[in-house]
Amino acid sequence: MPVYPFYQVDAFASRPFEGNQACVMPMEAFLADDELLRIAAENNVAETAYLVPKAEGVWALRWFTPAVEVPLCGHATLASAHVLFDAGGFSGDVIHFDTVKSGRLSVRRLEDGRLEMDFPSAPIRPVPVTDEIAAALGARPLEAWGGMFYAARFESAEIVRGLTPDVRALKVLGADGDGWDRGNFGCFALGGEPGLHATSRFFAPGSGIDEDPATGSWHTMLSRILGTHFGLPEASCWQAYPGRGAQIDVKLEGDRVKLVGRAVTVIEGQFRL
């Protein structure tokens, strides 16, 4: 019976029950895709990350929701680096991850213990707010952008916190011409609690998740919107998932973005196939 190390981590969290859950499973080689998907469905958290060593300080990394493999996942990357630094015995300052669709990603351990991820930040473009999308979201955004996802800006953080979208309707909607944004909606407003520059939520029925608690990939897009359209190349953002919540600090640098946060391991054990 094959046995694999297993870690469940709360990412973008300073203590348990915050941020977003990710499972991390180091392996000597990737299993077949259908097996990786079955494991992710069994784990039944937002993402399961699989790690395979390639060279000193370099790992191959793939991410699966319970329904699909995704091209980029921030919180599960943060969780993977946390596991390697905390339980994997890696003593360097920077970990490199080679990914299928997002190239090489790097995670640096800062002096205060936080982890800084270096991610690509894809281009964005204005898109229309259709009546169909406004109805599915349950409120009409002020404006919207397409790119990796559909990003919708609302008038206030209170509106964002109060959204109760029709996720079944959202699943098939998005910005025409984009691929992965179909059924994946980032909803945000400027401001929020004192010290915050933006408050958001992320609904992802197109990826098999009604609402994601803390989403690094969404913040690569949000960072570009804040930096390009609102003069905020550096921002402290709050993802307002009910009952959890997560602070994600972002810094836009050209076509890259730095995402900074913490992570904690809540479960450690073995996965038996």
Buried (B, 14 or more C-beta within 10 A) or exposed (E): EEEBBBBBBBBBBBEEEBBBBBBBBBBEEEBEEEEBBBBBBEBEBBBBBBBBBEEEBBBBBBBBBBBBBBBBBBBBBBBBBBBBBBBBEBEEEEBBBBBEEBEEBBBBBEEEEBBBBBBBBBEBEEBEBEEEBBBBBBBBBEBBBBBBBBBBBBEEBEBBBEBEBBBEBBBEBBBEEBEBBBBBBBBBBBEBEEEBBBBBBBBBBBBBBEBBBBBBBBBBBBBBBBBBEEEBBBBBBBBBBEEBBBBBBBBBEEEBBBBBBBBBBBEBEEBEE
